[in-house]
Amino acid sequence: MLLVIDVGNTNTVMGIYRNTTLVKDWRIRTERKTTEDEFNVIVTSLFAIDGIDAGTIRETVISCVVPPMVTILDSFCRKYLGHIPKWVDARSYKCMPILINNPSELGADRIVNSVAAYHKYGRSLIIIDFGTATTFDVVSEKGEYLGGAISPGIMIASEALFREASKLPRVEIFEQPDSVVGKDTASSIKSGIIFGYAGLVDGIVGRIKAQMKTDPMVLATGGLASLMANVAVSIEKVESSLTLEGLRIISDNLKSTPADI
């Protein structure tokens, strides 16, 4: 079986594939100060709950945007899984042309999302990932990575508001407000954050489309993708397992040894 791991700034997502079937997936917090032994305790517990035998994992593919986690996960794979993991970046995966000024700057998760989306739909695309940052990735109809945009993530912006405006209450933003016009402070905050980000999404998508000669399909992924798809009119489809699927696709094309990071 194949273990795929995507390490983000806030969460780490893992999945187990049997051939092309996603058997199970998990989301845990990214802990930069953990050790390979502590990480193994978490993974072993998750595997045990879902009846996964770690001895059947023959390969591990990882995308990571948190440098301290590279050494930790490399040690975990070598010590507990008995193999060297494969790492995804612009150098290790060359099947998608990266048409930006400095390809080495591009986050591995953005490469993975773009590969998965183009593999599935084979057309021009805008992929929006609602993570710690909200990223917009643009893929041409030929499967070229053209560039994108990055804005502060919804949770980052919300935390800044709660921290800096001492009189404003902390509110949950995991569901759509009943109305744009809030009738109290809490509902006004929720409306401003959620509908405000919907406007940001629709505005950036509109500007990207105006620069392209094709009509790209707009996909969303990440933790808040389903929520935002209900309020941002430009989002056409949610692909919740896009990153994991991209890692699976890339696994067949990577070198037998990991690239230097």
N, C-alpha and C positions, 0 to 999 in steps of 0.2 A: 504493500500500500504506500501511498504518497502522503507525506505531511507537508502542508503549506502554511506559512506563517507570514502575516503582514504586521509589521511593528509600526504603529503610529505614535504621535506625541502623547496622546491621551489613552488610547486603547490598543491592545494587540489582539488581532483576530487570527484564529487558527482553524484549519479544516483537515479532515482526513478523506482522501479519495481512494476508491477502489476502481481502477481504470478511469472511466470518465464520470463516475457517479460520486457525488458528494455524500459521504456516509454520515458525517457529523461535523458540526462547527461550533466554535466557542468564542466568546469575547471576554477578555480579562483586562484589567488595568495595566498600563505599561509602567513598570517599576524600574527606574534607571539604576537603582542601588542594590538590586537583587544579585544573587549569585547563581551559577549554573545548578547548584544543588537545590537552592530554594525554588528555582524555576521548575526543576524536575519534580519537586513535591506537588506543585500546582498541576502540572501536566499529568502526572501519574494519577492524581485524584480524579481529574476529569475523565481520563481514559477508563478508570475503574468504574465510575458511575455509569458510563455508556458501553461498557463491555469491550473496549478496544485493547487489543494485545499489542503493546509497544514492539514486541519482537517481530511483528509482521511489517513494520515500517522499513522499507528498503531505501527510501530517498526522501530528502527534505529540501524544499526550495523556500527561500526567504526574501522578502522585500523589507527594507528597513530605512527609516528616516531619522532614527535616534542612534547616533554613533556609539554611545556607551553600550548599547545592547548587542553590538556586533560580536565583541569578544565573549560575552555571556552566552549567546546562542550558539556560537561556534563551539565553545567548550561543552555546552549541554549536548549537542548532537554527537560530538566525538566520544564523550564519556558515557552517555546513557543510551544512545541509539546506535553507536558503533560505526558511524560514517561521517564524512565531511559534508556539510550543507552546501548547496548551490546558492549563490547570491545574484540578485537581479539588479542591474543598473544599465546605463546607456552603453557601457563598454562590453558587458557580458552578453547582452541581447542585441543583435544587429539586424534582426529581420524586419524591424520597423524603422525607416529612416527618421532621424530626429532633426528636423529642420529649424533649429534655434541656434543662437549665436554660440552658446557654450553648452553642449549636450550633457556634460558632466554635472551641471547644476540641477538637472531635472530629477525630481524625486522618483524613487523606484516605484512608489505606489501609483504615480501618474502614468508611468510607462505601462505598468501592469493593467490598469483600468482601460487604457487606450487599446492595448493589444486584445483584451477580452471583448471589448465592445465592437472593434472592427472585425474580429474573428466571427462574431455572432451575426452582425448585420451587414458587413461588407459595403458600407456606404459612408458618406461624409457624416461626421458626428460632432456633437458637443457633449462632453461628459462632465457632469457636475458632481463633485464629491463633498458631502456635508460632513466634514471632520473637524479637527481642531482649527484648521483653516477651511474656508470654502473655496475650492479650486475649480476652475473651468479649463478643460482640455479640449483642443480642437484637432480633429483628424480629417484628412482630405479623403476624397473618394478613391484615391489610389493607395490609401493606407499609410500616409505620411503624417507624422506628428508635426503640426504646424506651430504650436505655441499655446498660450492660454492666458488666464488671469487668476490672481489670488486675492482674496479678501479675508478679513478676520472672520473666524467661525462664529456661528450663532451663540454658542456657549461662552466663547471668549468675550464677545461684545456684551453679552448679558452680565457676566461677572464684573466687567469694568463699570457698567452702569450701577450695579448694586453696591460696588465698593466705593465709588466716587460720589454717589448721591445718597448721603447718609439717611435721609428721611424716606427714601423709597423702599418699600418692602420687597423682599425676595419672593419671586413668584415662579411657579413651574411653567415651562413653555413646551410641554410635550403633547399638547393638543390644541387644535384650532380654536380661536376665540369665537364666540357666538356672533359678535358684531365688531365691525371696524371701530365704531364709536363706543368707547368704553364708558361705563356708568360709574366706575369707581377707579381708584388709583391702580389696583392690581390688574383689572381688566384692561385698563388703558396701556399699562406696560406690556402686557401680553400681546395686545393688538399692535402696538408700535414695533415690537421686536419681530413678530411672525409676519405680519403683513408688510412691514418695512423690508424684511429680507426677501419676501416674495417680489417686491418691487425692484430690489437690487438684482435678483436673479433674472427677472424678465427684462430689465434694462440692459444688463450685460449681454444676455443672449441676443437681444435685438440688435445691438451694436456689432456683435460678432457676425451675425447673419448678413448685416449690411455690407460687410467687407468680403464676404465669400460669394463665389459665383454659383454655388450649389445651394440646395435647401437641406441643411444638416438635420439629422434626427437628434433630439435632445433627450439624454438619459440622465438619471439621478441615482446616486448610490451614497452609502454612508448612513450613520445612525439616525439622522433626522430626514432622510430622503422621503419617506412615505408621508410625513407631516407636510413637508414643503411641496410635494407633488399635488397636494390638495388645494394649495393656495397660489402657487406660481403657475400661471396659465401656459407658460412656454414648455414646461416639462411634459414629455410625452409618455415616458415609461420609467418605472423604478426597477433597478437591477440590484437587489440587496447582496447577492453573492459575487458581484462583478470582480472584485479584487482576488478572491480565492480562485475563481475560474480562470482569471488571467495567469495566475501562478501555475495552475495545472497545465495550461496551454504552453507556457514558456518552458516548463520543465523538460519537455521533449527536445528543445532546441538549444539548451545551454550546454556548455562544455562539461566534460566529465569531472573537471576540477573547478573549484570556485575561483571567480576572478578576484584579483587583489582589490582591497577596499582601503 
